[in-house]
Amino acid sequence: MIPAPFDHVRPDSLGAAVAALAADEDAKALAGGQSLVPLLRFRLAAPSTVVDLSGVDGLRGVADDGDALRIGALTTHHEVARDPLVAEHCALLAMAARTVADPAVRHRGTLGGSLAHADPAADLPAAALALGAEMEVEGPDGARTVPAPEFFADYLTTALEPGEVLAAVRVPKLTGWGFHYEKFTRTAQAWAVVGVAAAVRREDGAVAEARVGLANMAPVPVRAGEAERACGGAAGAEDLRAAGALAQGAGSPPSDLNGGADYRRHLAGVLAGRALARAAGMEAVQA
């Protein structure tokens, strides 16, 4: 289907991008286009203006920012997956990025675009939530920082206000933690029926802290708090699989053609247990 007519502007600065978005309440920002363009083609979105961010300097790349990494919103999934700083300090983000769609999408799609699109079945929002990421937002009233739990407001809806742009993502360094991203799909390259992002910190052979982010278990990515708390003191894979099973109680999973709510709850419990055990190094990762 041919998209509805729209104006296209390509600002060369973040300030100009903010001004263009603020000038038209029906404007949409375009990053990599892997989320917005399909919506335009199916006329599920019909903005009067598309503000192309590809010409804005300073929105790409990964930088060391003390106790965190600062990742520009236009950094592609491929770049996130291969970046050495991400691999060292928050490898969960790289693991999730490597599972996104196919190589063509990963080379065009962006971290900021995925987070701002806020599809609950997407991989990166769940990982960002588990890592405790913060979103750096620029708007007509200046800059502000939004923690991940507050950023994802509802289905395909974020805390971004009219005229605001997601400029960067700040991800705390979890150096020394173990990570694993596990998801179930009906076919290769498809959206996750359920996805689980797990991060585990061990001390003296046992789990001292765990975080579990879930994809497609609610209108927004959610944390499996009960499962996280049950991981404390776990010293073996069986303990972590039992703790992970509690993830089935998190969120309010949808029922659709890919599976009913009960099926998703079952998957969440199984995948969370597997992801936690593998993040803790207590279960081998299968090829």
N, C-alpha and C positions, 0 to 999 in steps of 0.2 A: 504494500500500500504506500502511496505517496504521502509524505508528511503534509500537514497544513502549512500554509505560507507563514514565514517568520523572517524577521530581520536578523542579520548576523553581524556581530561586532567582535573585534579581536583587539582588546586593549593591550598596551605594552607595559603596564604597571599595575600593582595590586590596588592602588588608590583609584585608578581609572576603572578597573573591574568593579570595585565596590560602587563607584558612582554610576556605572552603567546599570548595575542590578538595582540600585536604589531608585533610579529614574523610571523604572517600569516594574510595577508590582507583579506582572505576568512573565517576567524574564526568568530564564533558567541558565545556570552556569554549566558549561561543557568542559569536562576534564579530558579523560581518555575516550569518552563517547560510548563505552561498551555497555553502559546501562541506559543512558538517555536516548541514544539513537534508535534502539529498538522500540522504545516508548513512542518516539516521534513517528516512526514508520507505521506503527499500529494505531496511531492517533489516540493513544492513551494519555499522551501529554501534548498540549498545543500551545506552547509559549509564544508570545508575540515577539520576543527577542531572545536569541541565544547568544550568551556572552562566552566567547571562546577564550579559555584561560591559557591556551598553549603558548601565547606570546609573552606571558608574564614571567619576568626573571625572578629568581629566588624561591621558586616553589618546588624545586627538585633537589634530590640528594639527601644523604644521611650524614648527620654531623654529631660529634660527641659534644654533649652539653652538660658536662659534669656528672651528676648522678642519673642522667637520663640521655637517651638519644632523641634528637629532633629530626623528624623525617618530613620532608616537604610533601605537600598534598599531591603534587603531580609526579611523585616518584612511582614508577610502574611496579606492578606485581613482580615482574622479572627482576628488576633491580633490587627490590626488597628481598627476594628469595636468594640472591647471590651476594648480598652485601656482607663483608667480613665483620663489620661492627654489629649488625643485626645478629649474625651467627654467634658472635661471642657473648652478647649481653641479653638478647631477647629472641632466641632462636624459634620460639613458638610462632612468631609473626612470619618468619621465613617458611616454616613448615606449612602454615595455612596458605601462604601465597603460592606455594608450589602446587597446591591442589585446585587452584582456581581454573576452571574451564580447560582451555587448551593453550598451546604456546602462542598462537596468534593473539588471543585475548590477553594473555599475561604480558605481552610486549606492548600493548596499547592501553589496557586498563590501568587505573591508578589507585593507589591506596586511599587517597582523599575522596576520589570519586565513589569508590565502593562504600566507604563509611558514610558519606553524605547521602548516598542513595538509600541506605538503611534497609536493605532487603533482609528480613529475618533469617532467610535460608543461606545468606552469604557467609563465607568462611572468615573473612577478616574482622568483621564486627565482634564475633564471639572471641577471637584471639585478643583483640584490643581490650575487650572487657576483662578477660582473665588477667591480662598484664597490667591492668590499672592505668591505661593510657589516658592522656588528657588532650583535648582538641584545642588548638590555638585558632581563634576565630577573629577575622578582621571585618569591621562593619562601619557604617556611617558615624557611629558614636565612638569609634576607636577599637582597641583590641580587648579581647576577654578570653579566659580559659574555661573550658567546660569539661568536667570529668566524664568519662565514658558512660557511667550509669545515668547521668543526666542528659547526655547528648542524644541517646536513642529514645525518642519520645513515644512513638507509636509506629504502626505499620507504614513503612516508607516515609516516615516523618522524623525529623530531627529537631534539635533546639535552635537551629539556624533561623534567625529572624530575616525579614525582607531586607535585601541589600547586603547581607553578610556572606562571607566567603570562608570556607575552611582552608586555612593557610598552611598548617602543619600539624603533625601529631607528635606529642611528646610521650615517649615510652620509658618508664623507669627501668634502670639496669637491674636485671635479676641474674647477675653473674653467678655461676655456680649452681643454679637451679637446673632441674631436669624438665624437659618439655616433650609433649607429644600432641599431635593433632590427628584425630580419628574421625572419619565420616563414612556414612553409608549412602550410596547412590544407586539408583535403579540401573543406570547406564553410565558408561565412562563420560566424563566431562559435564555431567548433569549437576543441577543444584543438589545440595545435601538434603536427603530426607530427614536426617538428624546429623549434626556435627558436634564434636566435643573437643574443646581446647583445654588441655591440662598442663598445669605447672606445679612442680613439687620441689620443696626444699628439704633436704635430709640432714640430720645431725645424729652422730653416734649410731648409724645403721638404721635409724627409724625416721619416719616422716615427722618433721616438725611443723610444716605448713603446706597447705595445698590450695590450689585455686582451680575452679572448673567453670568454663564458659560454654554455654550451649547455644547452638544454632538451630533454628526452625522448631523451637519448643514453645514459642510465644510470639506475639506480634513484634517483639524486640528481642535481641540477644539477652540471655539471663544467666545469672550465676546460680550454681547448684550448691547453695549454702549448707544444707544438711549433709550432703556428701562431703563437702570440704571439711566440716567439723569432725566428721567420723573418721577422717584420715589421720588425725592426730595420734601419734604413737605407733602407727601401723609399721610392722617390721617385715611383712611378706606380701607376696602377690595376692594371696587369698584374702588377706585383710583389706587390701585396696580394692579388689573386685567387689567385696561385700560393701565397702563404703561407697563405691561407684554406683552400686545398684540403687542407692537412695536418690540418685539424680532423676529417677523416673518421676519423683514427686514435684520436680521443679517446673515452673511455668504453666502454661495453659495451651498445650499443643493443638494445632489445627487438624482437621480431617479433610483430606482431599483425595485426588486420584492416585497419589503416591502412597497413601496409607492413612488409617484412622488414628485418632488420638491415642487409643490404647496401644496400638502398634508403635507409635513414636515413643511413648513412655517406656515400653519394653526396650526399644533400641537405645534410648538414652541411658538406661541402667547398664546394659551390656557394654556399650561403647565407652561410657565413663569409666567403668571398672578396668577395661582394657587400656584406655589412655593413661589412667593414673599409674597402673602397674608398669607401663612402658616408660612413662616420664620418670619414674623412680628408679629405673634400671633393673626392675625385678622381673621383667618379662621381655623376652627377645622381640624385636620388631621384625615382623615378617616382610619379606621382599614383595 
